[in-house]
Amino acid sequence: MAKTPVLTPRADDFPRWYQDLIHKAELADNGPVRGTMVIRPYAYGLWERMQQDMDARIKETGTQNAYFPLLIPQSYLTREAEHVEGFAPELAVVTHGGGKELEEPVVVRPTSETIINEYFAKWVRSHRDLPLLINQWANVVRWEMRPRLFLRTSEFLWQEGHTAHATYEEARDFAAHIHRHVYGDFMRDVLAMDFVLGRKTAKERFAGAINTLTLEGMMGDGKALQLGTSHELGQNFAKAFRTRYLTQEGKQELVWQTSWGCTTRMIGALVMMHGDDDGMRVPPRLASVQAVVLAVKGDEAVLAAVHEIGAVLRAAGVRVQVDDRTDVPFGRRAVDWELKGVPVRVEVGPRDLEGGTAMLVRRTAGGKQPVAIDALAALVPTALDEDQALLLAQARARRESRTADVATVEEAVEATATGGWARVPWASLGEEGEARLAEHAVTVRCLVAEDGAVPDADETPGNVAVVARSY
C-alpha cells in the first residue's frame, strides 16, 4: 500500500512543497508583522551550528567580533550616494521615539557599512592600525515586498564582516579569501552544498562596491539562490567618511575596504537543495541530531535498550537524541524525524531486542536494514560520512546535468524556462544581452572564467555568464 504524502510533491508545486516543509518540519512561522518570521528551535539549532563553524573560520583570519547599534542616523546613509540609492526602497525609518518626533530620523540597519565606517574613521590613525578586521553577528531589516520564509524576510539574522587595509591588493585578496575559503569551504564541507564561485556583473554588484564575489547554488527546481557574497568596497566609503591612515613615509592615505555576509537564508537553501518529497535531508556534519534512537513500544526492556544505545553512540562521537515518547504513535514520530531530515534513525522494538538487533534507517541513502546492536557504534559513523559525501555528489550532479552551454539570449531563455541554468559567452551577451534576459525574469548570476575560476575583471577575455531564474 502506497504511503500517503505528507507534503505536496516537489514536481507538482515546488513553492508549495517548500512552504509545507517549513511548517510541518517546525522550522519557522510567519511573524505578526508582514515579512517577519519566528525561527523555531529545530531551525535555530541548525543556525547555531552554522554560526559556530563559520565564527571559528572567520576568527582564523584574524577577524574579531564586535557589535554596532541597530539604529543608524539617516544622514550616515546619504554620505555614499550609490549605497543609499541601492538601499532606499528597503529602508525602515524611525521618526518618533519617547513620544516625540526625532530631530533626525534614524534607519533600522539594513547593513552596517555606514555606521562601522563612522568608527573606523576614529579608530584608524596609522599604518600600525591596519588591517582592521571586524565581524558582527546581528539582525538587519530590509523591507521586503514579496516575503518568503528564510529566503526573503523583512528581518533576518546574519554575520557581516567589515575590514580596512593599507592597499588595494590586500583588500582584494582578503575578500577573495573569505569568498573561497571561509564561505566556500564551509558550504561545501559542512553544508554539502554545491555552488559556482563567481563575480557579479556591474548591474548586480552590491551598492557602493567596486566588485562583488558570489556563491550561487542550484535549488531542487533548477532556480538559483545567492548563498553568500564578499565585496571589495575600494575607497568609496573611505572617501565618504574620511577614513585615512598615516603611511610609514608620513603621508595621509585612504584605506581600502571589504565587507561580506551570510544569512539565515542558508537554512532555506539547505531545504531546497537537499530536500525531497519526504522532507529535509540534513548533512550529518551540520545536524544537531545526527541519529535518533526510537523506542517502538513502551516495553521496559526496550526503553532501557534505547537509552543504552544512545549512550554508546554518544561515546562514539555521534550527536544523539533518544525518542522514548511511546505515548505518541511510532509512525507519527518516525514521519516527524523524517520530515526534519535527521540522517540516521535507530528503531528498537521487542522483537528486535530479542534478536539482539535494531533497525537502521538512513535518511539520505534511503533504505532500512536490521543490524546487530553491538555493531552500531561502528556502522553509524560510517553511514554519516557516506551520506555527507552523497548529498554533495547529488547536488553537483543536478547542477552539471541541468546546465546548458548556449550561444544566444534566446537559447539561454529557453534553457532556464525548463528548470536549469545556462552558460553564455559574456562577450556575446554584454550589458545589452543582460537587459534582454531581465525582460524574461532571467539574471546573470555571475561571471566565471572559461576554466570555471573567478575572473579578475568583468571584461576578462573568455568570461562566461552563468544565467538563471532565481529566488
N, C-alpha and C positions, 0 to 999 in steps of 0.2 A: 504494500500500500504506500503510495507516494506521500512524502512529508508535506504538510500544509505550509506554504510560505509564510514566514513571519514578516518579511519585508517585501516591498514592491520589487520585482525583478529588475536588475540594472538595465537589461536590454529593452524593457518596456518603457521605463521612465527613470533615467539616471538621477535627475534632480530630486524626484520624489523618493527614490531609494536612499539618497543621501540624507534627506530630512527625516525619513523613517528611522534610519540607523542612528542618527544623532540623538533622537528622543528615546528610542527603545533600548539603546545601549547605555542610556542615562549619562550622556556626555555633557549636555547643556540644555538650558531652557531659554526662551526669549525673556529679556528683562522687561521691566514695567515701562520704560521709555523706548519708543521705536528705535530699532537698530542696536540696542544693548543686549547683552547676554549674561546669564548666570552660568558659570562653569561649575559643573557638578564634581564631586570628589574623585570619581574614577578618571575623568579627563584631566583634572587638576594634578592628580598624581603623575600622569604622563608628562605634563608641563614641568612639574618639579624635577623629574629625572632629566628632561631636556635642559633645564636651567643648570642643574648640577654639572652635567657633562660639558656644556658649552662654556659655563663660567670657568671651569678648570682650563679649558683650551685658551680662552681669552686671557686668563692670568699668565699662562705660559709665555705670552708675547710681551709681558712686562706691563700690561694694562692693569690699572687699579679701578675698583668700583667707587662710585660717588653717587650723590643724589642731588638733583636740582629741582626747583619749585615747579609745581603743576601749573601755576598761573604766571603768565608772561605779559609784561606791558605791551600793548598793541604797537607802540612806537618802535619796539625792537624789530618787529617783523618787517616794518617798512624800510629798514636800512638796506636790505638786499632786495632790489626790485624784482628780479626773476623769481626769487624764493617766495615772496609774498604773493606774487601773481599766481604761482603754481598752487599755493595752498588756500587762497582766498575763498573759493567755493566750499571748502570743507571746514572752515573755522567755526568754533563755538565761542561766542564773545560774551563776557560778563560785564554788565553795565551798572549793576546795583550791588551793594554789599552793606551789611549792617543797617539796612533800612534806608540807605541814602544812595543817591546817584554818585558813582565814582568820578573823580576828577579826570581820570584817564581810563578808558575801557581796558580790560585785561582779557587775554586769549587763553583758553584752556589748551594746554600744549598739544599741538599736532605732531611735533618733533622738536628737538631742543637745540638745533644749531645756533639760534639767535641768543638764547639765554646763556648757553655754555660759552659762546664767544665773548659775551659781555665779561665773563670771569676769566677766560683765557687771556683777554687783553690786560687784566690786572695781574695775573699770575706770571705771565711771560715777560721777562726783562732782558735776559741774557741767553746766549747760546748754551749756557750751562743748564738752563731750564728746559731744554729740548732734548729728545722728543717728550712732549706732554701727552700721556696716553690715559684716557678716561673712558669708563663704561658705566652706564646705569641701567638697572632693571626697573621698569616703570610701566605705567599705563599711559596711553595717549588717546586723544579724542579727535576724530575726523568725521564730520557729519556725513553719514552715508545715505544716499538716496535709494539704493537697491540692496538692502542688507541681506546677508545670508550667514547663518551661524558659523563662526570660526573663519570664514573666508573674507567677508566684508561686514564689519560691525562698526558702529559709531565709536565704541570704546574697545580697545584691545590691549593685551599685555605684550611687552617686547623687551629686548635689550637694544640699546643704542650706544654705539661706540663713537667717540669723537677724539681726534688726535691732531696735534700740531707738530710740524717738523721744520728743520732748517732748510731743506732743499726739496725741489720738485721730485727728484729721483727717490728720496727717502719716503715721501708721502705715497708716490705711485707704487713702490714696492710693498709698503705696508698694506695698502688697500688690496693689492693682489694676493698677499699672504692670507689676509682674512678671508677673501673670496675662495681661494682654493683649499687652504689648509685648516682654517677654523670651521667655516661653513661646509665646504665640500667634503672634508674628511669626516666630519660629524654626521652629515646627512647620509653619506654612503655607508660608513662603518657602523653607525648606531641605528639610524632610521631605515637602513636598507633601501634607500631611495636612489633611483636612477635619475640623472639630470644632465642637462647640457650647460657647461660653463661658457659664458659669452659676454659680449659687450653690447650695451644698449645703443640704439641709434640716437642721434641728436634729439629727435622728436620724443623719444621715450625716456630719456635720461632724467634723473632727479633734478628738481627745480633748484638752480643755483650751483650745480655741479659741472665740471668740465669733462667728466667721464663717469659712467655708471657700469659696474660689473654685476652680472646677474646669474642666478642659477634657475633654470627653467625645467620643470618636471612635467611629464605627460600623465594625466589622470586616466582613470579607467575608461572614460568615454572618448579619449583622444584629445581632449582640450588641454591647453597649457595652464600651468599655475606658476607664478613667480614665487620662489621659495625663500629667497633672501637676496639682499643687494649690498654692495660695497661701493662707496662713491669717492672719487677724487674731487675735492672741492676747489682745488687750485688755490688762488689767493682772493677769491671773491668775497668771502666772509671776513678775511683778514683786512681787506681794504675797508669794508663797511664798518668794522669795529676797531680799526687801527691796532691790530694785534701785531706788534713788532718786537724784534729782539736785537740786541747788540752783538754783532759778529766778533770773532776773535781779532779781526782787523780794526774794530772800533766803529763799524758802520751800522746804521739802523736799517734792518731789512724786514719785510713782511714774512710771516710764517706761511707754510704750505700745509693744507689740511685734508683730513679724510673724515667721513662718517659712514656708519654701516649698521645694519639692523636685521634681526629675525624676530618673528612674532608668533603668537598663538595660532596663526594661520597654518603652522606646521601640523597641528592636530587635524585640521580639515584635510590637509594634503595626505596625511597618513591614512585617513579613512578612504579617500578617493583613489589613492594609488594602490593600496594593498587590499581594500575590502572586496568581498564577494557577496553573492546572494544570501549567504548565511550570516553576514555581519562583518565586523572588523577582523583583521589579521595583524596582530601587533608584533613587531620584530622582537625577538627574545631579548636582545641586548637593551632594548628600551623598556620592556614590560616591567611594571611594578609588581605584577604577579606573573611569574613565568610558568608556574604549574599550580593547578588547583587539585586538591585531593578530596574527592566527593564520597561521602557515605551514601550508598544506595538506600539502605534501610537503617532504622534506629536500633539494630541489634547491638547489645553491649560489646560483644567481641569486635564487631565492625567499627564501632566508634573508637575503641581503643586502638585498633589497627590503623585507622586513617591518621590519628594523631602521631602514632609511632612512625608511619611512613613520612609524614610531614617533617618530623624531626630529622629523619635520616637524610631526606633531600636537602634540608637546610644545611646540614653538616657537609653536604656535597657541594655547597655554594649556590644552590637554586633558591630563588625567591618564591616562597610557597605560601598559599593560603589553604587552610583546611575548611571545607564546607561540610559541617555536620548538622545542617538545618533540616533534619529529617521530618520536621512538621510541614515543610514545603515539599510538594511533589518532586521527585527526582527529575522527571522530564522537563519540568519548568526550569529547574536550576541548571540543568545541562544546556538548555537553549539560551539561558541568560549568559552563561560563561562563553558560549559560542558566539553570541552577539558581541560580547566585549573583546573577543579575539584573543583570549588567553592561549598562549602557544600549546600547552600540554594539559590534558585532563587525565587524572589517575582515578578511575572509578572502582570502588570496592563494595561488593555485596557479600552476603553469607556464602553463596556458592563459590565465589572467587576465593574467599578466605579458606574454605575447606580444601581447595586445591593448591593453596599457597601462591595464588596468582592475583593480579589486578589487571583491569582493562586499561591499556594505554591508548589514549585518543590524541591524535596530532592535528591541530587546527590548520596549519599551513600545508603540510604534505598530504593531509587527509588520511582517512582510514583509521581503523582501531584493531588492536590485537592483544590477546592475553599474554602477559609476561610474568615471569617469576618475581615475586615481591623483592627477593634478595638481589635481583639484577637491576632494580630501578635506579639505584644510586649511580650506576654506570651508564645506563641507557638514556636517562632523561637529559643529562648534559650534552650527550652526543646528538640527540634529537634536536635540541635547541640550536646547536651550532649548524646543523644541516639546514634547519628551517630558516635561520638568519640568511644563509647564503642563497637559499631557494627564492626567498622574497625578492632579493636584489636581482637575481637572474631573470625572474619572471617579469619584473618591471622593465629591465633593459631590453628583453626580447620583445615586449609590447612596443616600446618606442622604435626600435630598429625595424620591426616588421610593418609599422604604420607610418613611417616617414618616407616620403617620395622625393626624389630628385627631379625638379621640373625646370623649365626654361622661361616661362611666361607668367604674367599675373593671372591670366585665365586658368592656366593649369594649376597654379597654386590655390586659387579659389575652389576649384573642383576637388583637389586633394583634401583640403581642410573641411569641405562640406560633408565628406563621408567619414568624418571622425578620425582624422590623422593630422600630421604635420607635413610641411613641405620645405625643401631646401632650394633656394633660388640664388643664382649668382647676383651679388649686390650691384655689380657694375651694370647689369641689365635691368635692375629694379630701381634703385636710387630713391630719392625723396618723392619723385612723381609717382613711381610704382607703389611706394608705401602709402601714399594718399589714396590711390585707386583701390588698394587692398582694404583700407579702412572703410570704404563705401560698402564693403561686403562683410563688415564686422570681423575682419582678419587683421592681425597686427604682426609686425616684425618683433618677435620675442627677443632676438639677439642676433648679433653678428659673430660668426666664427671664421677661423682661417680654413683653408682647403683641407688641412690635415686634422681639423677639429680643435686646434689650440685657440686660445683667446688672442685676437689680433691687437696690435699696438695702436691702431688708429681706425677710424670709420672707413677711410678710403684706401686701406692697405690692399694692393693688388691681390686678387684671388679670394677676397672676402665672400662668404656665403651668408645669406639671410635665412634664419630659421623662422618660419612664419606659421601661425596657428590661430584658431579661435581660442579664447581664453576666459578664465574666471577673473 
